[in-house]
């Protein structure tokens, strides 16, 4: 929370965060799903994190996970594609991070719901095709 007061007991929060880490690690390794699609809803549901904090925590989780997951694939990475997408996500990410403080929490929650709903409908109708 922004005022430094956390109403949740440390044990509950710690357990919830460990549980989220395990769940995200399993889904990321089995299905390639992780990041905001899994982390943010779990943070909102299991820990009661405010939406903006959940987004910030998710970004930190994705950074660590991406770096760790990249290491075994260093010799096989498609650097030109990765760098090209990385530049786009960096620019858009900086814009989004600048915008985040001005967006009300209820809007963040609604946007998260819309993205999850759309992803669920797409997966239901078309499956996950690789």
Buried (B, 14 or more C-beta within 10 A) or exposed (E): EEEEEEEEEEEEBEEBBEEBBEBBBEBBEEEEBBBBBBBBBBBBEBBBBBBBBBBBBBBEBBEEBEEEBEEEEEEEEEEEEEEEEEEEEEEEEEEEEEEBEEBEEEEBBEEBEEBBEEEEEEEEEEEEEE
